[in-house]
Amino acid sequence: LQSVSQVLSIEWADCLRLPALTQMLQRGRLFKSLGAAICADLLPLAHTLGTVPPAPATWLNQLTGLPDVDPGEAHLFAYVAACDDILITADKRALRAVKNIPCVVSALAGKIVLPEAALLALCVQRGDDHVRTAMAPVLALDTMFRTCFSPGNVAPRDGLSSYLHSAVLELSPLVLWSPKPKGTP
């Protein structure tokens, strides 16, 4: 996670989380899906992050009650819509719902970072083998992780690019953050 913040040119001290994240890592859906060991590793890291301030009501009102967008996601989207921050999220279900609200799409343009985009940028910066090694403990958690970073896949960037391209098409007109090609300022 800290490597991803670096590749996005974000200071770790500036990274934020939902206030409920620490509870989510101790019980509930995240605890059940990630498992006790991973959550125990993530909990101290979560405690080092600040919490997202309250989101402006003007943005929150447009997102609250939207099907497929839970209250935490609405809070994050509303906060990011109102500021210059970016949001790393894998929740394509919520993004599919948000892509249908033109003013929100406009406010979020280029501010939504999918894991495949962040990992692609990390592969370019640090190398495929470095990222593959870092991803090994979490391969079982996600199909995209397993597909792109399995020991038999010699070209994780190709897989990540394919996943990202599919997401760009699926989530249009929402403009997602995309890694800059090598050599681009």
Secondary structure, DSSP 8 states (H G I E B T S, - for coil): -HHHHHHTT--GGG-EE-TTHHHHHHSSHHHHHH-HHHHHHHHHHHHTSEE-----HHHHHHHTT-TT--HHHHHHHHHHHTSS--EE---HHHHHHHTT-HHHHHHHTTTEE-HHHHHHHHHHHH-HHHHHHHHGGGGGG-HHHHHHHSTT-S-HHHHHHHHHHHHHHHHTTS-B-----TT--
